[in-house]
Every structure is written in C-alpha cells, then in structure tokens.
Amino acid sequence: MEFLDPPFMQRALLAAVLVGVIAPAVGIYLVQRRQALMGDGIGHIAMTGVGLGFLLSTSPVWMATAVAVVGAVAMELIRWYGRTRGDIALAMLFYGGMAGGVLLINLSDTGSNANLTSYLFGSLSTVSTEDITAICLLAAFVLLVTLGLRRQLFAVSQDEEFARVTGLPVRALNLLVAVTAAVTVTVAMRVVGLLLVSALMVVPVAAAQQISRSFKVTFVLSVVIGTAVTLAGTVTSYYQDVPPGATIVLLAIAVFIGLTLLAAPLARRRARLGEASSEECTLEVPGSRPATDDLRV
C-alpha cells in the first residue's frame, strides 16, 4: 500500500473515485438519449476554457466549467432549432473550441503545449489541492442532479413525447442533462483528459447493459465498474509509469469485452429456460378437455 504514501497519489485517488462515480451516472442518460458522443464534443469546447484560464491567470478547471456549460447549452439549442444545418453548426462549435484552446494557451505567459497535453489526456500527478476542492464541489452537484431527479431524467431520456404529455418540463430537463454532462467533463479532465472523458461516460454503461436489463441495476453496476477501472488505472499508472487516462479507458473496454463474452452464454441459458417453461405450459393436463371445445357454439 505504499502508493497511498505520496500526497499527490492521495489526491489522485480521491479524484479518480469521484470521476469513476459521476461519469457513468451522467453517461447512462446520454446513452439512453443516443448521445454517447456528447461528452466528446463538450470536451472540445472545454479546451477554450482551459486556455482562457491560463490567459487570465485563473483556475483552468472553473473557467473550463463555465465555457463547457455555455457550449452544452448552445448544443441543446442547436439540437432544437438547427434542423438540417445543425450538424454543421455543431462541427464548427467543436473544432472552434479546440482551436481556441490551442491559441489561447499559447498566448498566455504561464501556459504551454505541455500544460494543454495534461488536460487533453489527463495528469493525475499534477492534481492540486485547489483542483480537488473544485472537483468535490462539482461532483456533489452532479450526484445531486443524477440521483435526485433520476425518475424525471429517465422519463425524458426514454421518450420525450410521453414525458411532455405527463407534464414534465422536457426542455428544462434536457438543458439540465447537458449542463450536468458539461460539469462532468471538466471534473474528469484531470483524470482521463478531455479527449478520453467520453469513453468513461459511455463504456461502463455499455458494459453494465450486457448483463442487466433494469435501469436501476445498470446504474449501480456502471458506477461500480467506473470506480473500479479508475482506481485500477490510477494504481497501475503509479507502478508502471503509464498514462492514467489511457490505462483507465483500456481497462473499461476490457471489462466491456469480458462482460460481453459472459452475456452470450447467459442469454442462451435464459432462452433455453424460457422455451422449457413455455413447453410445460402447453402440455395437456390428463382428464381435461381441449381448449377449443369451449369455443364451440
């Protein structure tokens, strides 16, 4: 347990646990809405916030959060009103965010391409006490939303028209999901990086869905998987000196593959049990009349 001795590893493990919990907690709603790549787009936009933070000598995490939230709201507005040209507007928003981040960080006196790389791919060893404070506050907001409004968010994610008929504020809830996803991206960027955060939001959910059909079980299982792979990836990066973000994502994909291989025989077994049950139900009971006799006039 020597990896717990260095203070930077203590901060890194705390950040990893928080990200492992909240990323799948938000990702499950994005997967239900078929917006699995939304986190990737927000990550591109958040790069401008990181660059702006270095340029203004403020916290890159908080500045990235502000810019990502504005970008997420803009993405939702484009989704509502963009129609046929919405994909072009989104592309310009994503690539403009990436280009803005590279430009601004190079214009700053304290920033460099090395700083930008740590935000793009994650750098747990550089997580500061200020970063931990910001991550804890933002993670608390994400958990409050994803757990406190889980029924409403699930209804909107499953069927917007039905949710609208039942009286739910669909547009407000959609905006809240987008804002929560933006906050999650900025929380996770210190752990897995802006370019890989979408994988941590989606892959644990996809892995959990291989062996679960219940939303509640999928939610819990995806959070367990997310926490496990972030902790395992952080410890592995400490001992093997490998990038933590890439290690975490590859571990998540390995879990997905393992559960997929496990799900196939389980599905066949359930199918055989279902066929056996149906055959038992159709057997004729001795001494009883066929059901068709009851239909005679």
N, C-alpha and C positions, 0 to 999 in steps of 0.2 A: 504493500500500500504506500510505497514511497512517492507515488505520483501525487499524493494528497499533500505532501510537504510544501512544495513551492507555492507561494501566494498566487502566482499567475494561473496555476492549474486549478486552484480552488475557485477563482473567478471564472475560468474557462468551463469547469464542470457545472457550475451554477447556471451559466448562460446556456450551456448545452441542454441541461434538463428543461429549462423554461422553453427553449425553442422546440425541443422534442415534444413537448406537450401542446403548445399552441399552434404549431404549423399544421399538424393533421386535424386539429379541432376546427380550424378555418377551412382547410383543404377539403373536408368532407362535403361542405356546402358548395364549394366550387365544382367538385366532381359531379354532384347531383345536378348542378346547373349546366353541366357540359362546358365549363370554363376553366378547364385544367391548366391552360397556359396563361391565365390572367396574371398569376404571380410573376411569370417571366416578363410580361410587359411592364408591370409595376416596377420590377427590378431595374429595367432600363431607365425608366423615368426617375427613379430614386438616385441614379448616378448624378443627375444635375444637382440634387440636394446635397450630396456628398461634396461635390466640387464647390458649391456655394458656401458650404460650411467652412471649408478651408480658406476660401477667398475672403470671407467676412470674419475669420478667426473665431468662429463659434463652434458649438458641438455638431459634428457631421451627422450624428445619429438623429438629433432633434430636427436639424434642417432637412435631412432626408425624409423624416417622417412627414413634415409639413408639405414638402414638394410631392411626395408619393400620395398623400391624401388628396391633394388638388388634382393630381394626374388620374387617380382612381375615379374621382367624381366626374372628371372630363370623359373618361372611358365609358362610364354609365350613360352620360348624356349623349355621347356618340352612338351608343348601342340603341338608345331610344329613338333618336332623331336622325341618325346618319343614313339609314336606308341603304341605297345601293353604293354610295361612296363612303360608307362607314369604315370599310377595311382600309381604304387609302388614308383616311384621317388617322386611324389607329397606327398605321405603319409610320406615318410622319411623326406622330407623338412619341412612339417608342424610339425610333432612330434619332429624333431630335433630342430626347432625354439623354441618350448615350453620348452623342456628340457634345452636348452642353456640358456634361460632366467632365469629359476629357479636356475640353477647352478651359473651363473654369479652374480646374485643379492645377493646370499648367500656368495659368495667370497669377495664381496665388504665390505668396512668398514662402509659405510653410509646406505647401503640398508638392507632391511629385508623382511620377508614374508608379513608383513603389508603393506609395500610400494608396493610390487608386487600386492597385492589384490586391492589396489586403482586403479591400471592401468588395472587390469583384469575386474573389474566390475564398474569402474568409481567412481570419488570422486570429486564432484563439489566444495565442501568446501575447497579443497586444491589447487584449480586453482590459480596460482600465476600470477603476472604481466608479468613475462617472458613467461609463458605459453600463456597468451593472445596475446602477440606480435607474438609468433610463430604461433598460431592458425590463427590470422588475415592474416599473410603473406601467409600461406599455403592455407587458404580458398580463398584468392584472386587468387592464381594460379589455383585452381580447377574451380572456376567460369569462369575464362578466357578461359579455355580449353572447358568446357562443354557448354558454351554459344557461344563462338567464332567459334567453329568447330562443332556445333550441326548437321549441314547438312551432313558433311562428316562422323561423328561418327555414325549418324543414318543409313546412307547407308551401312557402314561396318557392323554394328550390325545386320541389316536386312538380307543382302545377300552378303557375302564376294566375291563370284564369279562375281556377277554383278558389285560390286564396283571395282573389279580388271579390268574388261573389260572396264569400263568407265575411267580408268586411275588413280584411286586413289591409293596412297601408302598404301596398306592394312596392311602390316606388321608394318610399322611405326605407323599407327593409332592404331593398336591393342596394340602395346607397350605403346603408349600414354595413352590409356584407362587403362592399367594395372598400369602404374605409377601413374595416377590420382587416381585410386582406393586405391593404397598404401598410398598416401598422405592423402586421406580422412580418412582412418582407423586411422592413427596416430593423425589426428586432433580430431577425435571423441572419442579417447580412454579416454580422461579426462572427458567426459560427460557420455557415456554409457558403456565404458570399451571395451577391446579388444575382449572379448568373446561374446559380445552382439551387436557389431557395425554392423555386417552383417544384423541383423534384421532391423535396422534403415535405411539401404540402400535399403532393398527389400520390407518390409511390406508397407510403404507409397505408393510405386509404385504399388504394387499389389492391394491396396485399391482403388487407383485412377482408375485403369483399370476396376474396377467393374462397373463404371458408365460413362466411357469415352472410345471412340474408336479412338480418334485423338491423335497423338503423342504430339502435342503442348499442348492440354488441359490436357493430362495426366501428362506432365512435370510440368506444372504450379500447377495443383491440388496436385500432390505428394509433391511438395515443400511446399505448404500451409499446408498440413497435417503434414509433418515432423516438420515444425516450430511450429505448434500448439501443438503437443504432447510433444516436447522438453520443451517448455515454461510451459505447464501444469504440466509435470512431475517434473520440477525443483521447481516450486512453491509448489506442493504437498509434495515434499521431505522436503521442509523447514518447513512446518506447521505440517506434520505428522511424521517427523523423520524416513522416509523410504528410502531405497536405490534409488538414482535418476535413474540409468541405468535401473534397473528392472522396475521401475514405468513407464518410458518413453516407453519401449518396450511393456509392457502390455497395455498401452493406445493406442499405434499404432495398436495392434492386436484387441482391442475393436473397433476402428474405422473401421478396415477391416471387422469385423463381421457385424457392423451396415450397412456399405455400401453394403455388400453382400446381406443382407436381403432386403435392399431398391432396389437393382438392379433387383431382381426377378420379382416383380410386374411391374416395368418399362419395362422390356423385354417383358412381356406378353402383356402389353398395346401397345408397338410398333408393336408386331406381329399382334395383332388384327387390328390396323390401317393399316398395310401393306396388310392384307387379304382383308379389306374393299376396299382399293384403287384398288387392282387387280380385285375384283369383278365388280367395277364400270367401269373399263376399258374394260371388256369383254361383257358388256351389249350391245345388238344390238340397233343401232340408228334407229328410225322409218323412213321408206321410203328408207332405204339403202339396198343394195344387200349384201348377204353373201360374205365374202372374198374369199370363194372357187370358186365363179363364175368367178372371174378374172383369175383363173388358168386354165380355160378350153382352150383347143387348138382349 
